[in-house]
Amino acid sequence: MSSAQITLATAKRILTQLRHDHRTVALMVLVPTLVMILLYYVIGDQGSFDAWTPVLLCVFPFLVMFLVTSIATLRERTTGTLERLMASPLGKLDLLLGYGLAFGLMAVVQVALVLSVSLTWLGFGLGAPLWPLVVVALCNALLGTALGLLCSAFARTEFQAVQFMPVVMIPQLLLGGILVPRDQMAPVLEWISNVLPMSYAIEAMKLAAAAGAEGDFWRDVAVVAGSAVLALVLGAATLRRRTP
């Protein structure tokens, strides 16, 4: 069996497991849409909602995929499933790519539902083509998946896996330009912001919503995608068969 076939078989296995896990599917697909609807009615101003929508479309895939992937990988390791799989021709990178493919497909469903509700019911004013938004959201979902796989290697319990979420998320949200423009931060904070992939994802999503694939859009997308690949490589290097 070729490496591509092994990767596809891994992705199919994960999707089959998700099909029987209704709570996880609801977390990945329905919860972001419900939060978007809640935000719309809390803000009550269409202009403010239109400004926040691209940011949330960037944050949701990253946050949800990081959480689900880190816990799912740790569960497979603690139950011995990962050890049995890696005794077969399945390699570490095949496993991680399979996870990335499966959760990437779920991210497409998530973003499609959120965008459908936002563009119709909530009246999100999109002044550019739709596909750049989907590209950024997918890259960010893959980044969250890759970082979740990487962080799961350093956790021994599901609770520890969840504890990595604020460590990974909060600095990137605070320094990503959501609350304060990056060029108005202190020099040290701006330098840190420049090395965080979420900063480029947020900028790419804002550009996609305003003007489509123009300006620095592809540079920002390349940074996010490159960070996801780097995290996958590091995840493959640190992935363990079992939890000691």
Summary of the structure (lengths in Angstrom):
residues: 244
radius of gyration: 18.1
end to end distance: 30.8
largest distance: 55.9
contacts: 819
relative contact order: 0.15
helix: 80%
strand: 0%
